[in-house]
Amino acid sequence: MTTNIEIPFINFERLATAYQRANRNFRDGDRRCALVGIRAARARDPKLMKGLERAIEVVDAKNDAVRGQTQRALGVSYADSFPALEVGIFREAYKAADQGRPLEQLMVIYGCVAELAGLF
């Protein structure tokens, strides 16, 4: 995991707003943010990687708050223990970038985190 990298504060509201903006821009044909994000992911930019780590923490905390701690309890069914889609997407984005193979399908995720990390 990346350490000693300073990035701006990321909370759920800022993350959700940045994601909505990046997604809307991408749909409307403005791919600049997404392209900056995918380039940073390919380069394994430390700020992007730290931003992805923080985004995972934020989304995971929100998921826990919404669904409660039942996900981690013993004896809970697989369906109840499976993490929310958003948590899985951010984890997959981090994993793929960390392995040097970022997924183009997740370029909006990389773009929104790049914006929050101060790369855009």
Stockholm file with secondary structure:
# STOCKHOLM 1.0

chainA/1-120         MTTNIEIPFINFERLATAYQRANRNFRDGDRRCALVGIRAARARDPKLMKGLERAIEVVDAKNDAVRGQTQRALGVSYADSFPALEVGIFREAYKAADQGRPLEQLMVIYGCVAELAGLF
#=GR chainA/1-120 SS CCCSCCCCCCCHHHHHHHHHHHHHHHHTTCCHHHHHHHHHHHTTCHHHHHHHHHHHHHHHHHHHHHHCGGGGSTTCCHHHHSCCHHHHHHHHHHHHHHTTCCCGGGHHHHHHHHHHTTCC
#=GC SS_cons         CCCSCCCCCCCHHHHHHHHHHHHHHHHTTCCHHHHHHHHHHHTTCHHHHHHHHHHHHHHHHHHHHHHCGGGGSTTCCHHHHSCCHHHHHHHHHHHHHHTTCCCGGGHHHHHHHHHHTTCC
//
